[in-house]
């Protein structure tokens, strides 16, 4: 398989000349190709097959111990003007960046096969989908991209028809952390990544394309590329409402995307459209519609069990690639909080000794097709996407943020999103309880200056009067003893119901300086062991604490200098003024 598209063929030829591979293979995405690559990796030790009786068609990959996560300090956005990348990104001039990384690519594929991976982000026939080609020397990347994207012949056919695609060049190089870079060239719609085989650094369709490059494309073309799950909530009457939610890591994103209604909610159903990324476009009627650009899940394994996320736990029992988990004596994958089995080897492939570090790396992953999920929505393949009723932001705050509140309007909602923050947990390196700003949960992923990004968000209020309402949730309020006040998990559906009712003008709210809040009686707590006093605490606004918070948000916004939109500054000043007046 080659291509009729001259610019694509010329690019592949030039990369081959630079990297000097032994062979070139154009990927067609077929099962036969996948089976052959899998067998080759099992033969050379890149993959090992797990217990085929209990975990059919599942494989384990152990990466280099120095290559287990995204490396934000080695990730660059390379724009002609430094201020276009913004203080939220590491910047390098494009010419210098190309020279630096191309020197590392020179001869990097000697003794290896160069794989050409054409892929589509989004349903293959969707006008909202965008195309890419990744060149890689990693067969592990190829089999993962087959799960995570619409990869192969159909994608190449569309690329040849449209003639435009994002160029992604990847090599594992020598895996030397000193020779590892992930560089993005938004103005050229291209990505170059070397020295890592890890997911987000190597599966270039994921964060590199679907967020960093796509966010730049989205601003240019008038849409939004966001770090958001998309979930459909179906009520007992058969009506389904779709919401898109942005949470920083460790804030319950995958759990909400695959939520299982509690026993008290007979007749309710939850449908997963996406668990990580949403592309949002205005349709001809001015409604915001969303597609999930991905075709699979690349999820964190530790903590996944039947209680925390039954759908995720069930879907990774088959047809799954595990990365950096432990293994039991009977060759089953093992991870912390799995609740069954005993590990004998750890994520380094060494004998496991209890108390000598975790068996599974804290950032160990599963890769699996979205169709494995019992709550998979067939509308994940709908070319027109799904209509979004509400956008929901969330963070992890022990005391400050109420369980749920609604922004007063779209522009105020942009401020709510811009102020998203989480307090560090024991899982973070450093001090516990430090507030970290992560606007729209996009801090590591926005491919241009956050000030321009907020300005782009604000522009939507001038383009449509049918925009979704915006909300903020916080599942993590604690009492003085550190006990969580809200049960979370499936019970979060109770909060989502209020959000949907608000969007339908079927629920009341009380106005406060920070937004519209439900009264405690507005959240259905039937069958819950949550007292009226606790609900009152969960839905309270501490005015003094919020004054300090809004000042801190103002200081954070100030760090973006003259590019900060005046409308966003005005929103912050308005909220602060109302807090100062309130008693």
SVG drawing of the C-alpha trace seen along z (x, -y; Angstrom):
<svg xmlns="http://www.w3.org/2000/svg" viewBox="-42 -46 64 67">
<polyline fill="none" stroke="black" stroke-width="0.4" points="0.0,0.0 1.3,-3.5 -0.5,-6.7 -1.7,-8.7 -1.3,-12.0 2.0,-13.5 2.7,-15.7 2.2,-12.7 4.5,-10.4 7.1,-13.2 7.0,-13.6 7.3,-9.9 10.3,-9.8 12.0,-12.7 11.5,-11.1 12.9,-7.8 16.0,-9.7 16.5,-11.3 15.8,-8.3 17.3,-5.5 14.9,-2.6 15.5,0.9 11.9,1.2 8.8,-1.0 5.3,0.4 2.0,-1.4 -0.5,-0.3 -3.9,0.8 -5.5,1.3 -6.6,4.9 -6.9,7.6 -4.3,9.7 -1.8,6.8 -2.5,6.4 -2.2,10.2 1.2,10.2 2.6,7.2 1.3,8.7 3.0,12.0 6.3,10.3 6.2,8.3 5.5,11.4 8.4,13.1 10.9,10.3 9.6,9.6 7.9,6.2 4.6,7.8 3.8,10.9 0.5,12.7 -1.6,12.9 -3.7,15.8 -5.9,16.5 -8.6,18.3 -9.3,15.5 -8.0,12.6 -8.6,13.5 -6.6,11.6 -4.9,9.5 -1.2,8.5 1.3,6.8 3.9,4.3 6.6,3.1 8.2,-0.2 11.6,-1.5 11.5,-2.6 12.5,-6.1 9.6,-6.3 6.3,-6.0 4.4,-9.3 3.9,-12.5 6.9,-14.8 5.6,-18.3 9.0,-20.0 10.2,-18.4 7.0,-19.3 7.2,-22.4 4.8,-24.5 6.9,-26.1 5.2,-29.2 6.9,-32.0 6.1,-34.5 6.7,-33.4 3.7,-35.2 1.4,-33.1 2.5,-30.0 1.8,-31.9 3.1,-31.5 1.1,-28.2 3.5,-26.5 7.2,-25.8 8.3,-27.6 11.1,-27.2 11.4,-29.0 10.3,-26.6 13.6,-26.7 15.7,-26.0 13.3,-23.3 13.3,-21.5 17.1,-21.6 17.4,-20.3 15.0,-17.4 16.0,-16.5 19.5,-15.9 18.2,-13.3 16.0,-11.7 19.1,-11.4 19.6,-7.6 17.2,-6.9 15.3,-4.1 18.3,-2.1 17.6,1.6 13.9,0.8 10.7,0.6 9.2,-2.8 5.4,-2.4 3.1,-4.9 -0.1,-5.2 -3.0,-7.1 -5.8,-7.8 -9.0,-9.7 -9.9,-11.5 -13.7,-11.2 -16.2,-9.2 -14.8,-8.4 -17.6,-10.2 -18.1,-13.1 -17.6,-16.7 -16.3,-17.4 -13.5,-14.7 -9.9,-15.6 -7.1,-13.6 -3.6,-12.7 -0.7,-10.5 1.8,-9.3 5.2,-7.9 6.6,-5.7 9.2,-3.0 7.2,-1.4 4.9,1.5 3.5,1.0 2.4,-2.4 0.8,-1.0 -1.4,1.6 -2.4,-1.1 -3.3,-3.6 -5.5,-0.9 -7.5,-0.8 -7.5,-4.6 -8.3,-6.0 -10.0,-5.0 -6.8,-3.8 -5.9,-2.4 -7.3,-2.3 -10.6,-4.2 -8.6,-7.0 -6.1,-7.1 -8.9,-7.3 -10.3,-10.3 -6.8,-11.9 -6.3,-11.5 -9.7,-13.0 -9.2,-16.0 -5.5,-16.5 -4.9,-17.9 -3.7,-16.1 -1.7,-16.6 1.9,-15.3 3.2,-13.3 6.8,-12.0 7.7,-9.7 10.7,-7.5 11.5,-5.8 15.1,-6.8 17.4,-5.4 14.9,-6.2 17.5,-8.5 15.6,-11.0 18.3,-13.6 17.4,-13.1 13.6,-13.1 11.4,-15.9 7.8,-16.3 7.5,-19.3 4.3,-20.8 4.3,-23.2 0.7,-24.4 1.2,-26.8 2.5,-23.9 0.0,-21.4 2.8,-19.0 4.3,-17.1 7.7,-15.6 8.3,-13.3 11.5,-11.3 12.9,-9.3 9.7,-8.0 7.4,-5.1 4.8,-6.2 1.2,-6.7 0.7,-10.5 4.2,-11.1 4.0,-8.4 0.4,-7.9 0.4,-11.2 -3.3,-11.2 -4.1,-11.5 -3.0,-14.6 -0.6,-15.9 -3.1,-16.0 -6.5,-15.8 -5.8,-18.6 -2.6,-20.6 -2.8,-20.9 -6.6,-20.6 -7.1,-23.4 -5.2,-25.6 -7.1,-24.3 -10.3,-24.9 -9.6,-28.5 -8.7,-29.1 -11.8,-27.3 -14.3,-28.4 -14.9,-25.3 -13.5,-23.9 -11.2,-21.0 -11.5,-20.2 -10.3,-17.8 -13.8,-16.7 -15.8,-13.5 -19.2,-13.2 -21.9,-11.3 -25.6,-10.7 -28.1,-10.6 -31.4,-8.7 -34.3,-9.1 -37.0,-6.5 -39.2,-8.2 -36.5,-7.5 -35.3,-11.1 -31.5,-11.4 -29.5,-14.6 -25.8,-14.9 -23.3,-16.7 -19.6,-17.4 -17.4,-17.6 -13.8,-18.9 -12.0,-17.7 -8.3,-17.7 -6.6,-14.3 -7.7,-12.4 -11.1,-14.1 -13.4,-11.3 -13.5,-11.8 -13.6,-8.1 -15.9,-7.2 -18.5,-9.8 -18.1,-8.8 -19.1,-5.2 -21.3,-5.9 -23.7,-3.1 -27.0,-4.5 -27.5,-3.6 -30.2,-1.1 -32.5,-3.9 -32.6,-5.1 -34.4,-2.2 -35.0,-3.0 -32.1,-5.5 -29.4,-4.7 -26.0,-6.3 -24.3,-6.2 -20.6,-6.8 -19.8,-8.8 -16.2,-9.6 -14.1,-9.6 -11.4,-12.1 -11.7,-14.5 -14.6,-16.3 -14.6,-18.3 -17.5,-20.9 -19.0,-22.6 -21.9,-24.9 -24.5,-23.4 -26.6,-25.3 -29.2,-26.0 -26.6,-27.5 -26.5,-24.4 -23.3,-23.0 -22.7,-19.5 -19.9,-17.2 -18.0,-14.3 -15.4,-12.1 -12.4,-12.1 -11.1,-8.9 -12.2,-5.3 -10.8,-3.8 -9.7,-4.4 -6.2,-4.8 -7.0,-4.7 -5.2,-4.6 -5.5,-1.1 -4.7,-1.4 -7.8,-1.9 -10.1,-0.3 -12.3,2.4 -16.0,3.5 -16.9,0.8 -15.1,-2.2 -15.9,-1.6 -17.6,1.7 -17.9,0.9 -14.2,0.1 -13.3,3.1 -15.4,5.4 -14.3,4.0 -10.6,4.7 -11.1,8.4 -10.6,9.0 -9.0,7.5 -6.8,5.1 -3.2,4.0 -1.9,3.4 1.2,1.2 3.3,1.3 1.1,3.4 2.2,6.3 1.5,10.0 0.2,12.9 1.6,16.5 -1.2,17.6 -0.2,14.9 -3.1,12.4 -2.6,8.7 -2.5,7.2 -2.7,3.6 -3.2,1.9 -6.8,1.9 -7.8,4.6 -9.3,6.5 -8.3,10.0 -5.2,12.0 -1.6,11.6 1.2,10.2 4.5,12.1 6.2,9.7 6.1,5.9 5.9,3.3 9.7,3.6 9.3,7.4 11.1,8.1 10.0,10.3 7.4,8.4 8.0,8.0 5.3,6.4 6.5,3.0 9.1,2.6 7.0,0.1 3.8,0.8 3.4,3.8 1.8,1.7 3.2,-1.7 0.8,-4.5 0.4,-5.7 0.0,-2.2 -2.5,-2.0 -5.0,0.0 -5.7,-0.5 -9.1,0.9 -11.6,0.3 -14.6,-1.9 -17.0,0.8 -15.8,3.1 -17.6,0.8 -21.1,2.0 -22.3,-1.6 -20.9,-2.5 -23.2,-4.8 -23.8,-4.0 -23.9,-7.7 -20.2,-7.8 -20.1,-7.0 -22.8,-9.5 -21.3,-11.9 -23.4,-14.8 -22.3,-14.3 -24.6,-14.7 -26.3,-18.0 -24.8,-19.2 -27.2,-20.5 -24.6,-21.4 -20.9,-21.9 -19.6,-21.0 -16.3,-21.9 -14.9,-20.3 -12.0,-20.3 -10.9,-18.8 -11.5,-21.2 -11.8,-20.1 -13.7,-23.1 -14.2,-25.9 -16.4,-24.8 -20.0,-23.7 -21.2,-20.3 -22.7,-22.0 -23.4,-25.5 -24.5,-27.1 -22.8,-30.0 -25.0,-33.0 -24.4,-33.1 -21.9,-32.0 -19.3,-34.6 -19.4,-34.0 -19.1,-30.3 -15.8,-31.0 -14.6,-32.6 -15.7,-29.5 -13.7,-27.3 -10.7,-29.6 -10.6,-29.4 -10.7,-25.6 -8.3,-24.3 -7.5,-21.2 -5.7,-20.7 -2.7,-18.3 -3.3,-14.9 -0.8,-12.3 -0.5,-11.1 1.2,-14.4 4.8,-15.0 5.4,-17.7 3.2,-19.3 -0.4,-18.1 -3.2,-20.6 -1.5,-23.1 -4.0,-24.8 -3.1,-24.3 -4.9,-26.2 -5.8,-24.0 -8.2,-26.2 -10.8,-24.0 -8.5,-21.1 -6.5,-22.1 -3.3,-23.4 -1.0,-20.7 -2.9,-20.5 -3.8,-24.0 -1.7,-24.5 -1.6,-28.3 -1.8,-31.3 -4.5,-30.7 -5.5,-34.4 -6.3,-33.9 -8.0,-30.6 -10.3,-32.4 -11.0,-35.0 -12.0,-32.3 -14.4,-30.8 -15.9,-34.2 -16.6,-34.7 -19.2,-32.0 -21.7,-34.2 -21.8,-36.5 -22.3,-33.6 -25.3,-31.8 -28.1,-32.3 -28.6,-28.5 -25.4,-27.7 -25.4,-25.1 -25.5,-26.2 -22.3,-26.0 -21.9,-24.3 -19.2,-23.5 -19.1,-20.4 -17.0,-19.3 -17.3,-15.7 -14.5,-16.1 -15.8,-18.3 -14.5,-17.0 -15.2,-17.5 -12.6,-18.5 -11.6,-14.8 -10.9,-14.5 -14.1,-12.4 -15.8,-12.9 -19.2,-14.5 -20.6,-13.2 -20.6,-9.5 -19.7,-10.1 -19.4,-7.4 -22.9,-6.4 -24.6,-8.8 -23.3,-11.7 -26.2,-11.0 -28.4,-12.9 -26.4,-16.0 -26.4,-15.5 -30.2,-15.2 -30.4,-18.7 -28.1,-20.0 -30.3,-18.6 -33.5,-19.9 -32.0,-23.4 -31.3,-23.1 -34.9,-22.2 -36.1,-25.0 -37.6,-22.4 -35.6,-23.1 -35.2,-26.1 -32.0,-27.7 -31.0,-30.4 -28.8,-33.3 -25.4,-33.8 -22.4,-35.9 -20.6,-32.9 -23.6,-31.6 -26.9,-29.7 -27.1,-27.0 -29.7,-24.4 -31.3,-24.4 -30.6,-21.2 -34.1,-19.9 -33.5,-20.3 -31.1,-17.3 -32.8,-14.0 -31.2,-12.2 -33.7,-9.3 -32.0,-6.3 -28.7,-8.1 -27.1,-8.3 -26.5,-12.0 -28.0,-14.3 -29.8,-17.6 -27.0,-19.3 -24.4,-17.7 -26.3,-18.8 -26.5,-22.3 -22.7,-22.3 -22.2,-20.8 -24.3,-23.6 -22.9,-26.5 -20.8,-29.5 -18.2,-30.7 -18.1,-34.4 -14.7,-35.1 -13.1,-32.1 -14.6,-33.0 -13.3,-36.6 -9.8,-35.2 -10.4,-32.7 -11.6,-35.4 -8.6,-37.6 -6.3,-34.6 -8.1,-34.0 -7.6,-37.6 -3.9,-37.3 -3.7,-34.2 -5.4,-36.0 -3.0,-38.9 -0.1,-36.6 -1.4,-36.6 -0.7,-40.3 -2.2,-42.5 -3.6,-39.6 -6.1,-38.8 -9.6,-39.5 -11.2,-42.6 -14.5,-40.7 -12.9,-38.0 -11.3,-40.6 -14.7,-42.3 -16.4,-38.9 -13.8,-38.4 -14.2,-42.0 -18.0,-41.7 -18.0,-38.5 -15.5,-39.9 -17.6,-43.1 -20.7,-41.1 -18.8,-39.0 -17.5,-42.2 -21.1,-43.5 -22.6,-40.3 -22.9,-39.6"/>
</svg>
